[in-house]
Amino acid sequence: MPVGDPDKRRIAAHHLLQVKICMKCYARNSISANKCRRCNSTRLRLKKKK
């Protein structure tokens, strides 16, 4: 269901896109993570926006 309210849309986009992705196992990690929660790899990247 699409979100019509611009404030709610901004909050939803922030929570969906502000994560780090592990380049080894592709797990989603918090933005403040230094290593993967699943495989303990330190090879993390920011999630691409588009």
C-alpha positions as CSV (number, residue, x, y, z in Angstrom):
1,M,0.0,0.0,0.0
2,P,1.6,3.3,-1.0
3,V,2.2,6.0,1.6
4,G,0.6,9.3,0.8
5,D,1.8,11.5,3.6
6,P,5.2,13.0,2.7
7,D,6.5,12.9,6.3
8,K,5.6,9.2,6.7
9,R,7.2,8.5,3.3
10,R,10.4,10.2,4.4
11,I,10.5,8.2,7.7
12,A,9.8,5.0,5.8
13,A,12.6,5.7,3.3
14,H,15.0,6.5,6.0
15,H,14.4,3.2,7.8
16,L,14.5,1.1,4.6
17,L,17.6,2.7,3.0
18,Q,19.8,3.6,5.9
19,V,21.5,0.2,6.4
20,K,24.8,-1.4,5.6
21,I,24.9,-4.6,3.5
22,C,27.5,-7.3,4.1
23,M,29.4,-8.0,0.9
24,K,30.0,-11.6,1.9
25,C,26.6,-12.9,3.0
26,Y,24.3,-9.9,2.0
27,A,22.8,-9.5,5.5
28,R,21.3,-6.2,6.4
29,N,23.1,-4.5,9.3
30,S,22.6,-1.3,11.2
31,I,24.1,1.9,9.9
32,S,26.5,2.0,12.9
33,A,27.7,-1.6,12.5
34,N,31.5,-2.2,12.1
35,K,31.1,-6.0,11.4
36,C,28.3,-8.2,10.1
37,R,25.9,-9.6,12.7
38,R,25.6,-12.9,10.8
39,C,29.1,-13.8,9.6
40,N,31.3,-11.3,11.5
41,S,32.9,-10.0,8.3
42,T,34.1,-6.5,8.3
43,R,33.4,-6.0,4.5
44,L,30.3,-3.8,4.8
45,R,28.9,-1.2,2.3
46,L,26.1,1.3,2.4
47,K,22.9,0.2,0.7
48,K,22.5,1.8,-2.8
49,K,19.7,4.4,-3.0
50,K,18.6,3.7,-6.6
